[in-house]
Amino acid sequence: MCGCRLPEGAALLKVLLVEDEEMLRESYYIILTSAVYEVDVAANGKAALAKCKEKHYDLILLDLMMPIMDGTTFLERLPPAYLARTKVIILSNLSSGAELEKAIKLGAQGSLLKATLSPKELLAAVRYEIAA
Amino acid sequence: MAKPASSLSMLGNYHAALLGEVERYKLLVESIEDYAIFLLSPEGIIQSWNKGAQKTKGYRAEEIIGKHFSIFYRESDKEARKPQRELELAQQYGRVEDEDWRVRSDGSRFWANVVITALRGPDGALVGFAKVTRDLTERKKHEDALRQSNAVLLQQQRELERLNAAKDEFISLASHQLRTPATIIKQLLGMLKEGFYGEVPEHQLAPLLKAYSSNERQIGIVNDLLRIAQTDSGRLIIVKTPVSVRELLMELTDARAETFAKRRQTLAVDLPATFAESVLADRTHFGMVLDNLIDNASKYTPEGGSIRIGAARDGESAIISVRDTGVGISPEDVGKLYQKFSRIPNALSDKVGGNGLGLYWARKVVSLHKGSISVESRPGKGTTFYVRMPLAGRGSVA
């Protein structure tokens, strides 16, 4: 386990994980909750929008290719005021291409490649992105 | 008395000679078999005939002389006044040439090359036309056959292009589909390996690590295939910005430091202190190209060897070199380096694994940047790859 300790009195960082692949969703959930994150999950952009209406997230890890509503559409529909106060990191398997560029243009602040990261590397990358 | 007689006989001789000359010319024209050569009156009436004309058009002299030359034209041409127009043009410009279908006496068609020349007397008055016709049906047949086979080839080429695009699409789709389960395996094995499901017993660690690295290789292959399909189909988007060569090389070698340490190889970036050039490149893809060369250099160099990376400016280009002390490449294998799926057998190739896509892709990407890759190698001594890239404009150098 990562062995992270929560500083006294610090609030958990709230993370929304948007991923359609159930097994990946479960894995990332276990990985992220092992660190000091409060994690909610959504299986597509539409479900993610509903979650965002209910609460504020510090970080949204967003897959791009998803059924029902894909990642870029989610970004288009997310209210700008909300987007301004959160950080969206694309977590997909696209290392380049039109979809990824579009997501960055729509306000995503970074991207991580699923297939290249081990769980610990994923955590390190998430920590880095939050600090950045 | 002798003189007039002599004059007379001289005139007679001259006359005879002249007649002989005319006869010889007549004979010459009449005997030619490969060209139809005949005279037309100013109105287009046929006035003479030769062997070639008979052979080409099928008429004998006695049945054709006195007829209008439009008899050789197709009905549609006659209706369009083509014969008359050709005479008018010949009269206006001195000569007219045409290549088209003409009709023989038996009604069959032949492909003719026709030249009609206006004939004028010393006073410039039109006295008629000379018409020379050649039967080019055989040539026409060959040309048509050639044109047809060209059309077939073109169609086949289009079909191949279509199939190739379908193949790229298939590879792309298949790779995408394969990547998801491969990624899930990676996550789950990674979680096992990194203790998310508790401590892994010692004796289970080795197979777990093997499974993990095998899966990494699998993902590598899938990614390579995807990149290739994307690049081959022209869907790879290159976004060029000025990229500091020094920074990029430092970043790449830092990321590889662990691998090199593991292989007990030394990796040195050897740039002149003053070298501060930036190249115009897509940072991600160009970085992958250089990383690929660095990784190759390491893979094909035995433990304890060294890899040196250098850079130099050459005119409006930067040349980045990756030099190793590895197994080298024989001259006959150099040509195969950049072929898709080509792997060159050597002392280390069985050990290092690879899919023969790296250099193929690297060269494609570098050429998308209007750069080039070259190689120098001595078997047993080592290999140097050179990547030439256009420098970023002076104003844009960071």
Contacts between the chains, C-beta under 8 A, distances in Angstrom:
chain1	res1	chain2	res2	distance
A	1	B	195	5.8
A	1	B	196	6.6
A	21	B	180	6.0
A	21	B	183	8.0
A	21	B	184	6.7
A	23	B	184	4.7
A	23	B	187	7.6
A	23	B	188	7.4
A	24	B	180	7.9
A	24	B	183	6.7
A	24	B	184	5.8
A	24	B	187	6.1
A	27	B	184	7.3
A	27	B	187	4.1
A	27	B	188	6.3
A	27	B	191	6.1
A	28	B	187	7.4
A	30	B	191	6.7
A	30	B	196	5.9
A	31	B	187	7.8
A	31	B	191	6.7
A	31	B	196	6.6
A	34	B	196	6.3
A	93	B	176	7.8
A	93	B	179	5.3
A	93	B	180	7.5
A	93	B	183	6.4
A	95	B	223	7.6
A	95	B	284	7.0
A	96	B	236	7.4
A	96	B	237	6.3
A	96	B	284	6.3
A	96	B	285	7.3
A	97	B	230	7.6
A	97	B	235	7.5
A	97	B	237	6.5
A	98	B	237	7.0
A	101	B	237	7.3
A	114	B	183	5.0
A	114	B	187	8.0
A	115	B	179	6.0
A	115	B	182	6.8
A	115	B	183	4.7
A	115	B	186	6.5
A	115	B	219	4.8
A	115	B	222	7.8
A	115	B	223	6.7
A	116	B	219	7.7
A	118	B	186	7.4
A	118	B	190	4.1
A	118	B	193	7.4
A	118	B	194	6.5
A	119	B	187	6.7
A	119	B	190	4.6
A	119	B	191	5.1
A	119	B	194	5.2
A	119	B	196	6.1
A	120	B	190	7.7
A	120	B	194	5.1
